[in-house]
């Protein structure tokens, strides 16, 4: 399976550090684009080839190489030209060929590349990041659905732009960093909002307008081998997401630490979602949580209690 370099959390002080370059953190789905032996794959973090979901990704004319492995983010831009994960999720939830083709025309996606691992069979992982960036420019040219992410050494200026546009945050990457298959401090993510990726472990029965779906999703994080309940979220998801989740849930008994005392339909801990929140209470519950998006590219075991930010 293809492995990804992952980032640790950083703080605003990093924006002043001259050892880093800075990129906007895009609200999309991470994927590797692999062109080898006339075969093209688009692999998400769970190793699934999701190329069929993006028929508009015909990049052959944009590539100046025989083979390559690129790392980037799939995004859908809204009418203001900003990444919109709600529109992207409308693509990701589709499975039938007809729906995929229709939504690819209604909400076309763009693959934004920020790194290159191989170029014409040469392994570039041990090169410094800035040297890989040079190779990336040699490998591809910007096309309508293929872009190279911009970067800057002025982290403060980029952070101001992120705040003004209400974007997700900033990625800080050490100029000399190699590409390693691990979560490394060489790459840091500085988020504008507090978010956490949590495991869905159940839901409350719906009422009123939600009678046919559910009221709220129950969330948990792994604390060692145990799942620890961190609260429920009842806002932020639409009907498409609700119906999709109900079609994927597998009911079953789930053991969680500090379970709630109200009526719950428990489901197997197989689906991950990203939650935005205001703060964490003393008993490790999310305050003012809001559903942000599904993380179908992430394994539940990656969602751990130490990822909560007070």
NUGU-856304 format. One record per atom (N, C-alpha, C): residue in three letters; x, y, z. Coordinates in steps of 0.05 Angstrom, whole numbers, plus 5000, padded with zeros to 4 digits. Layout:
REM residues N
ALAXYZ/...
//
This chain:
REM residues 310
UNK501749765000/UNK500050005000/UNK501850255000/UNK500950454985/UNK502450714984/UNK502150845012/UNK504350955022/UNK504251085048/UNK504751385045/UNK503451535063/UNK503451825061/UNK505151945084/UNK506352175078/UNK507552335099/UNK505352495112/UNK505252495139/UNK503152635153/UNK504352855171/UNK502653045178/UNK503553275193/UNK502653265222/UNK504253375239/UNK503453415267/UNK502253695270/UNK501053745293/UNK499854015298/UNK501954215306/UNK501754455295/UNK503554665302/UNK502054905313/UNK503555115320/UNK502355355330/UNK503255605314/UNK502155835321/UNK502656075305/UNK505556155305/UNK507056075326/UNK509956155327/UNK511456045303/UNK510655815292/UNK511955695270/UNK511955875246/UNK509956045243/UNK509656225220/UNK512056415217/UNK513656455239/UNK515956635239/UNK518556485234/UNK518456215232/UNK520856055230/UNK521856035201/UNK524256135197/UNK525356145170/UNK526155875158/UNK525955665174/UNK526655395163/UNK524455275147/UNK522055405147/UNK519655295135/UNK518855455110/UNK517355315092/UNK515655445072/UNK512855395081/UNK510955555070/UNK508255545079/UNK506355525055/UNK504355345058/UNK502355295037/UNK499555325050/UNK497555415035/UNK494855405045/UNK493955115050/UNK492655065073/UNK491554795078/UNK488854775065/UNK488654595046/UNK486254575029/UNK484154385042/UNK481654445040/UNK479454285051/UNK478554085030/UNK480053865028/UNK479453665007/UNK480053385016/UNK480553214997/UNK481252935003/UNK484052874993/UNK485752775011/UNK488552715004/UNK488652474986/UNK490252484965/UNK490552254947/UNK493152264932/UNK494152034925/UNK496552014908/UNK495851934880/UNK496952084861/UNK496552024833/UNK498951864823/UNK498451634812/UNK500551454804/UNK500251384774/UNK502351464759/UNK502351394730/UNK504751214726/UNK504150964718/UNK506350764714/UNK505450554694/UNK507150494675/UNK506550294655/UNK503850334642/UNK503350584634/UNK500850654620/UNK498350614637/UNK498750574663/UNK496450544681/UNK496350784701/UNK493950884705/UNK493651114723/UNK491951034747/UNK492851094771/UNK491251054795/UNK491151304811/UNK488951324827/UNK488651544846/UNK487951414872/UNK489951404890/UNK489751244915/UNK489351424939/UNK487251364955/UNK486751514979/UNK488451395002/UNK488151505026/UNK489851415048/UNK489351135057/UNK486951025050/UNK486350755057/UNK487150555035/UNK488450665014/UNK489450484993/UNK487450424971/UNK485150554972/UNK483150504951/UNK483650674927/UNK483250554903/UNK483550704878/UNK480850834872/UNK480751104875/UNK478251254871/UNK478151394844/UNK479751314825/UNK479951444800/UNK477251454786/UNK475651244788/UNK473051224773/UNK471151444782/UNK471551554806/UNK469751764816/UNK470352034804/UNK472652054790/UNK473452314779/UNK474152284749/UNK472152234733/UNK472752194704/UNK473952444690/UNK473752674703/UNK474852924691/UNK477852934695/UNK479052754710/UNK481952754715/UNK483352614692/UNK483452734669/UNK484952634646/UNK487452814643/UNK489552744656/UNK491852924658/UNK494152854639/UNK493752664621/UNK495952574604/UNK497352804590/UNK495853004580/UNK497053224565/UNK498353424583/UNK497853404609/UNK499053584629/UNK501653484640/UNK502353234635/UNK504653104646/UNK507053114627/UNK509353204637/UNK511753214621/UNK513652994629/UNK512452754635/UNK514152534644/UNK512752274635/UNK514352054634/UNK513251794627/UNK511851664651/UNK512951714675/UNK511751594699/UNK512251784722/UNK510451764742/UNK510751934766/UNK508951844788/UNK509651934812/UNK507851904835/UNK507652184848/UNK505252294848/UNK504652554859/UNK503052544884/UNK503452734902/UNK501852744926/UNK500353014926/UNK497752994932/UNK496153244930/UNK493453214943/UNK491753404938/UNK489153424950/UNK487053464928/UNK484853304930/UNK482653334911/UNK480753544924/UNK480053744908/UNK478253954918/UNK476154014897/UNK473954134907/UNK471954254889/UNK471754544896/UNK472154724877/UNK471955004883/UNK469055104880/UNK468255284898/UNK465555394896/UNK465555644877/UNK463355784876/UNK463056004858/UNK464956234864/UNK465956244890/UNK467856444898/UNK470756364893/UNK471156124882/UNK473756024876/UNK475255904900/UNK473655834921/UNK474855724946/UNK474155424949/UNK475955264961/UNK475354984965/UNK472854954982/UNK471054774973/UNK468454734987/UNK468054434991/UNK468554345016/UNK468354055020/UNK465553955017/UNK463554115022/UNK460754035019/UNK460253944990/UNK461354104971/UNK461054024942/UNK462653774936/UNK465053754948/UNK466653514943/UNK465253264954/UNK464053294977/UNK462653064989/UNK460352974972/UNK459053164958/UNK456953084940/UNK457952914917/UNK460552934912/UNK461852754892/UNK462552484905/UNK463652494929/UNK464652254942/UNK462452054950/UNK460052164955/UNK457951984964/UNK456651834940/UNK457251914916/UNK456051794892/UNK457651534885/UNK456051334877/UNK457351074870/UNK456550974842/UNK454151034833/UNK453350944807/UNK454651104785/UNK455250974762/UNK456651104740/UNK455051344730/UNK452451324729/UNK450851554719/UNK451051794737/UNK450851744764/UNK451051964783/UNK453852094782/UNK455851924780/UNK458652014779/UNK459052204755/UNK458152114732/UNK458552274708/UNK456952534710/UNK454552524720/UNK452952774722/UNK454252974741/UNK455052884764/UNK456153074784/UNK458953164777/UNK460353004760/UNK463053094751/UNK462753344733/UNK460453364720/UNK459853604703/UNK458753834720/UNK457053764740/UNK455853974757/UNK457954094776/UNK459553914788/UNK461554004808/UNK464253884801/UNK465553984780/UNK468153864773/UNK470253914794/UNK471853704798/UNK474053714818/UNK476653804806/UNK478553884823/UNK481253954814/UNK483153804832/UNK485353704820/UNK487453574836/UNK489653774839/UNK490153854865/UNK492254054871/UNK494653904883/UNK496853914869/UNK499253764875/UNK501153924893/UNK502153804914/UNK504153944930/UNK506753794934/UNK506953544923/UNK509553404926/UNK509753194904/UNK512153104900/UNK512752884880/UNK514652684893/UNK513952434891/UNK515552214903/UNK517352074883/UNK516352044859/UNK517851914838/UNK517552064811/UNK519752074796/UNK519652204770/UNK521252034750/UNK519751934730/UNK520951764709/UNK522451534722/UNK521351404742/UNK522551174755/UNK524551244777/UNK525351494780/UNK527251574800/UNK525951634826/UNK526951514848/UNK525851564874/UNK526851834885/UNK525052014891/UNK525752284900/UNK525352324930/UNK524452124944/UNK523652154972/UNK525952254990/UNK528452194983/UNK530652285000/UNK531752564993/UNK530552684972/UNK531352954966/UNK530053154985/UNK531253384989/UNK530053595005/UNK527553694991/UNK525653795007/UNK523053884997/UNK523354084974/UNK524954284977/UNK525254484956/UNK526254374930/UNK527954164932/UNK528954034907/UNK526653864895/UNK525053744911/UNK522753604901/UNK520753794887/UNK520554034898/UNK518754234885/UNK519754304857/UNK522454324854/UNK523554374827/UNK522854154808/UNK523153904818/UNK522453674801/UNK519453674793/UNK517853764812/UNK514953774807/UNK514353964784/UNK515654184783/UNK515254374761/UNK516154264735/UNK518154084735/UNK519053954711/UNK517153744701/UNK515653624720/UNK513953394714/UNK511253474703/UNK510053694713/UNK507353764704/UNK507154064699/UNK505154124683/UNK504454404679/UNK501454434687/UNK500854674697/UNK498054714706/UNK496154684683/UNK493954534689/UNK491754504670/UNK489254574684/UNK487054544670/UNK484454624682/UNK483854464707/UNK484454214708/UNK483754044731/UNK486253944746/UNK488554054739/UNK491053984752/UNK492654234759/UNK493254274784/UNK494654514792/UNK496954444811/UNK498954614812/UNK501054604832/UNK500454804853/UNK500554724878/UNK499854904900/UNK502055124903/UNK501255374908/UNK503155584912/UNK504355564941/UNK506655674945/UNK507855684972/UNK509355944975/UNK509856015000/UNK511156255007/UNK512956215032/UNK514856405036/UNK516456405060/UNK515356595081/UNK513256745073/UNK511956935091/UNK509456805104/UNK509956665126/UNK507756525139/UNK505656705150/UNK506456935161/UNK504557125173/UNK502657245152/UNK503657305129/UNK501957415107/UNK499957205098/UNK500856955095/UNK499056735087/UNK496956695108/UNK497656695133/UNK495756655155/UNK493556875154/UNK494357125149/UNK492357335147/UNK490457285124/UNK491457195102/UNK489757125079/UNK487756905086/UNK488856695100/UNK487156475108/UNK484856565126/UNK485456745145/UNK483356855163/UNK481357015147/UNK482357185129/UNK480557355113/UNK478657195096/UNK479656975085/UNK477956805067/UNK476556585082/UNK477056555108/UNK475756355124/UNK476556075115/UNK479156035108/UNK480155775098/UNK480855605122/UNK481755355116/UNK482155155137/UNK484655215154/UNK486755315142/UNK489155355157/UNK491655375139/UNK493955325151/UNK496555345137/UNK498155095143/UNK499554995122/UNK501454785125/UNK504254905126/UNK505854835146/UNK508654915148/UNK510454675143/UNK512254705124/UNK513954475116/UNK516954565116/UNK518554405129/UNK521454475130/UNK522654445102/UNK524154645094/UNK525354655067/UNK527054415061/UNK528454315082/UNK530354095077/UNK529153815083/UNK526553805089/UNK525353555097/UNK525153355074/UNK525853105081/UNK525452875063/UNK522552785065/UNK521652625046/UNK518952505047/UNK519052245061/UNK517952235086/UNK518051985102/UNK515151895107/UNK514751635108/UNK512151515112/UNK511551515142/UNK511051745154/UNK510551765182/UNK509252035188/UNK508252075212/UNK507352335221/UNK509852475233/UNK510652695220/UNK513252815226/UNK512853105234/UNK514653205251/UNK514753485258/UNK515953655236/UNK516953525215/UNK517953675192/UNK515653805176/UNK513253695179/UNK510853815168/UNK508953875192/UNK507954115193/UNK506154205214/UNK503654325202/UNK501454265215/UNK498854395206/UNK497954585228/UNK497354835219/UNK496355035237/UNK493555105228/UNK491655015244/UNK488855035235/UNK487555295246/UNK485855415229/UNK484355655237/UNK482155585257/UNK480955355254/UNK478855255272/UNK479855015287/UNK478754965311/UNK479354715325/UNK477654495312/UNK478954275305/UNK477554045294/UNK478753795305/UNK477153575303/UNK478153315311/UNK476853105293/UNK478352905286/UNK477252675271/UNK476352465292/UNK473752405291/UNK472652225312/UNK471251985298/UNK470951775314/UNK469551535304/UNK466651545311/UNK464951485292/UNK462051475297/UNK461451205310/UNK460251205334/UNK459650955348/UNK456650915352/UNK455051095343/UNK452151065347/UNK450651315339/UNK447951305343/UNK446351545337/UNK443851535354/UNK442651765357/UNK440151785372/UNK437851785351/UNK435551655358/UNK433251645339/UNK432351935332/UNK431651965306/UNK430752215296/UNK427852285305/UNK427252535305/UNK424652635312/UNK423852865293/UNK421252905289/UNK420353125272/UNK421353095244/UNK422753305234/UNK423753295206/UNK425853075202/UNK427052985224/UNK429152775221/UNK428052505230/UNK425552465230/UNK424352215239/UNK425351975223/UNK425952015198/UNK426751795181/UNK429751755180/UNK431251925194/UNK434251895195/UNK435151865224/UNK436452065234/UNK437352055262/UNK437552345273/UNK437652355300/UNK437852615312/UNK440652725314/UNK442352555325/UNK445152635329/UNK446952395327/UNK449552445320/UNK451552235319/UNK453152225344/UNK453651975354/UNK455351945378/UNK458251905370/UNK460052035384/UNK462852045376/UNK464651935398/UNK466851815389/UNK468751705408/UNK471551725396/UNK473551705414/UNK476351695407/UNK477651465421/UNK479751355409/UNK481151135422/UNK483051245444/UNK482751135468/UNK484551185490/UNK485950915496/UNK488250875484/UNK489350605484/UNK487650415467/UNK486850195479/UNK485150005465/UNK482150065468/UNK481550255486/UNK478750315492/UNK477650555475/UNK475050545469/UNK473750775457/UNK472550945479/UNK473251205479/UNK472251385499/UNK470251575487/UNK467851585498/UNK465651755488/UNK466352045493/UNK466152215471/UNK466752495474/UNK464352675467/UNK461952565466/UNK459652725461/UNK458152655435/UNK456152815429/UNK454652775405/UNK454553035389/UNK453953005363/UNK453653235346/UNK451053215330/UNK449553425330/UNK446953425317/UNK446553635296/UNK448753775289/UNK448553985268/UNK450853945248/UNK450354055224/UNK452454065203/UNK452153865181/UNK450453655184/UNK450153465163/UNK447453505148/UNK447453445122/UNK445053485106/UNK443753215101/UNK441453215086/UNK439952965082/UNK441552755066/UNK443152845047/UNK444852655031/UNK446752505050/UNK448052655068/UNK449952535086/UNK448552345105/UNK446252435116/UNK444752275135/UNK443852005122/UNK442852025098/UNK441851775084/UNK444251595077/UNK446451715069/UNK448851555063/UNK449751405088/UNK449951545111/UNK450851425135/UNK449051195144/UNK446451235142/UNK444551025150/UNK444850775132/UNK445650825107/UNK446050595089/UNK448550435095/UNK450450575109/UNK453050445115/UNK453350345143/UNK451650445161/UNK451850355189/UNK451250055192/UNK452849935210/UNK452349655217/UNK451749645247/UNK449249595254/UNK448549605283/UNK449949375298/UNK450749435322/UNK452049235339/UNK452849355365/UNK453249185385/UNK453949285411/UNK456849395411/UNK457149635423/UNK459749765424/UNK460349835453/UNK462749775461/UNK463549835489/UNK465150105488/UNK464050305502/UNK465450565504/UNK465750645533/UNK467750795539/UNK468250905566/UNK466351145570/UNK465051155593/UNK463151365599/UNK460951395579/UNK459351185574/UNK457251195555/UNK454951385565/UNK453351495547/UNK451151665555/UNK448851495567/UNK447051635581/UNK444851485594/UNK442151515579/UNK442251625554/UNK439851655538/UNK439751435517/UNK437451415503/UNK437051205483/UNK438951235459/UNK440251015453/UNK442251025431/UNK442050775414/UNK442450815388/UNK442850585370/UNK445850565364/UNK447050355374/UNK449950325372/UNK450650205345/UNK452850295333/UNK453850195308/UNK456750125310/UNK457649945293/UNK460449865293/UNK462250105287/UNK464450135301/UNK466250365297/UNK467950355272/UNK466650405249/UNK468050375223/UNK468250635207/UNK466750835215/UNK466551085199/UNK467651315215/UNK469351485202/UNK470651715214/UNK469451975203/UNK469152165220/UNK468252425211/UNK469852645224/UNK470052875212/UNK471453105223/UNK469453295237/UNK470053375261/UNK468253535277/UNK469653795284/UNK468254015280/UNK469254275289/UNK467954335316/UNK469454455335/UNK468454505361/UNK469654755374/UNK468454845395/UNK469355085408/UNK471555035428/UNK471154835445/UNK473154755465/UNK472454475476/UNK474154375494/UNK473754115506/UNK473254155536/UNK471254035547/UNK470554065575/UNK472553895592/UNK472453925618/UNK474253785635/UNK473953485634/UNK471453395628/UNK471053105626/UNK471253005597/UNK472753155581/UNK473453065554/UNK470953045535/UNK469153235537/UNK466853255519/UNK467153505502/UNK466253475477/UNK466453705459/UNK464253915465/UNK465054165466/UNK463154375470/UNK462554515443/UNK459954545437/UNK458954675412/UNK460054535387/UNK459754265386/UNK460854125362/UNK459054155338/UNK460254145314/UNK458754155289/UNK460153965269/UNK458453805256/UNK459453615236/UNK460653775213/UNK463153695205/UNK464453835183/UNK464553665158/UNK465353415160/UNK465553245137/UNK466152965144/UNK465652775126/UNK466452495130/UNK469352475122/UNK470752295136/UNK473552235130/UNK473751945121/UNK472851885097/UNK472851615087/UNK475651515080/UNK477551695081/UNK480351625076/UNK481951555101/UNK480551555124/UNK482051525149/UNK481151285165/UNK482951145177/UNK482350905193/UNK481450985221/UNK479450855232/UNK478550925259/UNK480750925280/UNK482650735278/UNK484750715299/UNK486550955299/UNK486451125279/UNK488051365278/UNK486851585295/UNK484351555304/UNK482851755319/UNK483351715349/UNK485251855360/UNK486051805387/UNK485552055405/UNK485351995431/UNK484552205450/UNK486552435451/UNK489052385444/UNK491152595446/UNK490852795423/UNK489052755404/UNK488652945383/UNK486753165390/UNK485553145414/UNK483653355423/UNK485253605432/UNK484453835423/UNK485854085431/UNK483954245450/UNK485054315473/UNK483454465492/UNK482954745481/
//
